[in-house]
């Protein structure tokens, strides 16, 4: 009777929780006036963003490279002397601009390289425009030797710019000249409304200038600029990813202080910065490349400006004594809908969907499904609807799992009797327990198999939320950004241990998810705890309290969308299990069915027969040893 009261109370409690949640959703729907206010706020954010564009962090200012004083004739003469034949190009500081609807690039005369790459339609968590390259956080160049024994880097050469049009495309030619007919050229071509910029390196007439017997190396270095509210969370999804050896996708470590690899047959390199990426792809693969990734994040701090420091060094080959390499720069969102447009390059594979079947489910099931739902529903509601539909689709698996638990509960008195009868003989107790399961038609593994079947779904969803660009800076209820944590309380004081593991804020969705998990664990592990604890088995009561605690601490800095999913998922699962327990399953019928099964002759399968023979053999050896 007490158990029935507990079930009714649980049902009432969860109905109240669900009702409160629905009421909150209804209450938080924006009115027309609030929508207008949101538009005004967005306009204000954009205005502030433009105002902050000129702000330069002090740390970055200190790292800006020294420039040549072009008014100093001695300095200019020294430069021309150091670069030898390439001194023909006038030493002229300045930049050229390539710009379309989505991307703004500045290319410097010195080095001919991109010195600023700005996303025109995106801002960071503090309303500053998203920069992938700014204030000397990146450099690109080619190191080579000349026939007059100079070792040069294009980073130190001055290039002569020429900006033209090719149809609707903008073409920027940067030439480091030996004379008017001999030069090293970087050619950039930007298309309208496109994040991909074609990039060509070629030389003309330099077969007598470049020393072909010495190595020619391409170098690309970049420090990832922080864009997210939680730098540790952002850093977790910031990695150097590369395509090599016939479209094999590999990554350097996201956690170790320094990771280095030398790989062959490189098709593209992605310096991923969570939701934004800087990618260099080449039509003619690099034969090899030395790659490195250095972790720059030590702790959660608002003062941290960078996440990781990437470096690539790849040898280039001359063709007929000349350089010719067709490549592509991608500066843009790590968004499946955008990257999937570049199928010939395969850039979409740089997104961390997950490995194997998990990644396949994430990419081809959940990503398009969520895009469909969010096309007509608010982003938070779309998460809830998707979660409900997933849980309903998995309800037959939940039913099988709970049915197995119910059968084990019915057999509890008989198992307890066997435990008492053979408490001094573990082998015999195991044999008799297996016989009981076999006669009753119950398998202890039948409860585990349904849970294993759900793992691909759970892991795919675990990877979906951190990698879904669609959630970035989308608000829901109190969460300002579903791709970041939903802070309801913050403090500035750094508290040892607590700040390292938990952070300097409290997120609400992880708390709700932890409460839901606790109730769920109470229901699922409660029956296991009713069974006598077997030697060597995990303490289920400990697990019941540990799981919500892990959720509470670990997910405090995670995306609020992920915590919202876990909260709704466990809430729905609890309702389903209560419905199964109280309205679908009948323990008396289950008990009667088990008794009927015991009367029927049971034929052992090969596995059961083998296990029985092994146990009997072990028991016989044990008895023989005692004689």
Rosetta blueprint (number, residue, H / E / L):
1 X L
2 X H
3 X H
4 X H
5 X H
6 X H
7 X H
8 X H
9 X H
10 X H
11 X H
12 X H
13 X H
14 X H
15 X H
16 X H
17 X H
18 X H
19 X H
20 X H
21 X H
22 X H
23 X H
24 X H
25 X H
26 X H
27 X H
28 X L
29 X L
30 X L
31 X L
32 X H
33 X H
34 X H
35 X H
36 X H
37 X H
38 X H
39 X H
40 X H
41 X H
42 X H
43 X H
44 X H
45 X H
46 X H
47 X H
48 X H
49 X H
50 X H
51 X H
52 X H
53 X L
54 X L
55 X L
56 X L
57 X L
58 X H
59 X H
60 X H
61 X H
62 X H
63 X H
64 X L
65 X L
66 X L
67 X L
68 X L
69 X L
70 X L
71 X L
72 X L
73 X H
74 X H
75 X H
76 X H
77 X H
78 X H
79 X H
80 X H
81 X H
82 X H
83 X H
84 X H
85 X H
86 X H
87 X H
88 X H
89 X L
90 X L
91 X L
92 X L
93 X L
94 X L
95 X E
96 X E
97 X E
98 X E
99 X E
100 X L
101 X L
102 X L
103 X E
104 X E
105 X E
106 X E
107 X E
108 X E
109 X L
110 X E
111 X L
112 X L
113 X L
114 X E
115 X E
116 X E
117 X E
118 X E
119 X E
120 X E
121 X E
122 X E
123 X E
124 X L
125 X L
126 X L
127 X L
128 X L
129 X E
130 X E
131 X E
132 X E
133 X E
134 X L
135 X L
136 X L
137 X L
138 X E
139 X E
140 X E
141 X E
142 X E
143 X E
144 X E
145 X E
146 X E
147 X L
148 X L
149 X L
150 X L
151 X E
152 X E
153 X E
154 X H
155 X H
156 X H
157 X L
158 X E
159 X L
160 X E
161 X E
162 X E
163 X E
164 X E
165 X E
166 X E
167 X L
168 X L
169 X E
170 X E
171 X E
172 X E
173 X E
174 X E
175 X E
176 X E
177 X E
178 X E
179 X E
180 X L
181 X L
182 X E
183 X E
184 X E
185 X E
186 X E
187 X E
188 X E
189 X E
190 X E
191 X L
192 X L
193 X L
194 X L
195 X L
196 X E
197 X E
198 X E
199 X E
200 X E
201 X E
202 X E
203 X E
204 X E
205 X L
206 X L
207 X L
208 X L
209 X L
210 X E
211 X L
212 X L
213 X L
214 X L
215 X L
216 X L
217 X E
218 X E
219 X E
220 X E
221 X E
222 X E
223 X E
224 X E
225 X E
226 X L
227 X L
228 X L
229 X L
230 X L
231 X H
232 X H
233 X H
234 X H
235 X H
236 X H
237 X L
238 X L
239 X L
240 X E
241 X E
242 X E
243 X E
244 X E
245 X L
246 X L
247 X L
248 X E
249 X E
250 X E
251 X E
252 X L
253 X L
254 X L
255 X L
256 X L
257 X L
258 X E
259 X E
260 X E
261 X E
262 X E
263 X E
264 X E
265 X E
266 X E
267 X E
268 X E
269 X E
270 X E
271 X E
272 X E
273 X E
274 X L
275 X L
276 X E
277 X E
278 X E
279 X E
280 X E
281 X E
282 X E
283 X E
284 X E
285 X E
286 X E
287 X E
288 X E
289 X E
290 X E
291 X E
292 X E
293 X E
294 X E
295 X E
296 X L
297 X L
298 X L
299 X L
300 X L
301 X L
302 X L
303 X L
304 X L
305 X L
306 X E
307 X E
308 X E
309 X E
310 X E
311 X E
312 X E
313 X E
314 X E
315 X E
316 X L
317 X L
318 X L
319 X E
320 X L
321 X L
322 X E
323 X L
324 X E
325 X E
326 X E
327 X E
328 X E
329 X E
330 X E
331 X E
332 X E
333 X E
334 X L
335 X L
336 X H
337 X H
338 X H
339 X H
340 X L
341 X L
342 X L
343 X L
344 X L
345 X L
346 X L
347 X H
348 X H
349 X H
350 X H
351 X L
352 X L
353 X L
354 X L
355 X L
356 X H
357 X H
358 X H
359 X H
360 X H
361 X H
362 X H
363 X H
364 X H
365 X H
366 X H
367 X H
368 X H
369 X H
370 X H
371 X H
372 X H
373 X H
374 X H
375 X L
376 X L
377 X L
378 X L
379 X H
380 X H
381 X H
382 X H
383 X H
384 X H
385 X H
386 X H
387 X H
388 X H
389 X H
390 X H
391 X H
392 X H
393 X H
394 X L
395 X H
396 X H
397 X H
398 X H
399 X H
400 X H
401 X H
402 X H
403 X H
404 X H
405 X H
406 X H
407 X H
408 X H
409 X H
410 X H
411 X L
412 X H
413 X H
414 X H
415 X H
416 X H
417 X H
418 X H
419 X H
420 X H
421 X H
422 X L
423 X L
424 X L
425 X L
426 X H
427 X H
428 X H
429 X H
430 X H
431 X H
432 X H
433 X H
434 X H
435 X H
436 X H
437 X H
438 X H
439 X H
440 X H
441 X L
442 X L
443 X L
444 X L
445 X L
446 X H
447 X H
448 X H
449 X H
450 X H
451 X H
452 X H
453 X H
454 X H
455 X H
456 X H
457 X H
458 X H
459 X H
460 X H
461 X H
462 X H
463 X H
464 X H
465 X H
466 X H
467 X H
468 X L
469 X H
470 X H
471 X H
472 X L
473 X L
474 X L
475 X L
476 X E
477 X L
478 X L
479 X E
480 X L
481 X L
482 X L
483 X L
484 X L
485 X L
486 X L
487 X E
488 X E
489 X E
490 X E
491 X L
492 X L
493 X L
494 X L
495 X L
496 X L
497 X L
498 X H
499 X H
500 X H
501 X H
502 X L
503 X L
504 X L
505 X E
506 X E
507 X E
508 X H
509 X H
510 X H
511 X H
512 X H
513 X H
514 X H
515 X H
516 X H
517 X H
518 X H
519 X H
520 X H
521 X H
522 X H
523 X H
524 X H
525 X H
526 X H
527 X H
528 X H
529 X H
530 X H
531 X L
532 X L
533 X L
534 X L
535 X L
536 X L
537 X L
538 X L
539 X L
540 X H
541 X H
542 X H
543 X H
544 X H
545 X H
546 X H
547 X H
548 X H
549 X H
550 X H
551 X H
552 X H
553 X H
554 X H
555 X H
556 X H
557 X H
558 X L
559 X L
560 X H
561 X H
562 X H
563 X H
564 X H
565 X H
566 X H
567 X H
568 X H
569 X H
570 X H
571 X H
572 X H
573 X H
574 X H
575 X H
576 X H
577 X H
578 X H
579 X H
580 X H
581 X H
582 X H
583 X H
584 X H
585 X L
586 X L
587 X H
588 X H
589 X H
590 X H
591 X H
592 X H
593 X H
594 X H
595 X H
596 X H
597 X H
598 X H
599 X H
600 X L
601 X L
602 X L
603 X L
604 X L
605 X L
606 X H
607 X H
608 X H
609 X H
610 X H
611 X H
612 X H
613 X H
614 X H
615 X H
616 X H
617 X H
618 X H
619 X H
620 X H
621 X H
622 X H
623 X H
624 X H
625 X H
626 X H
627 X L
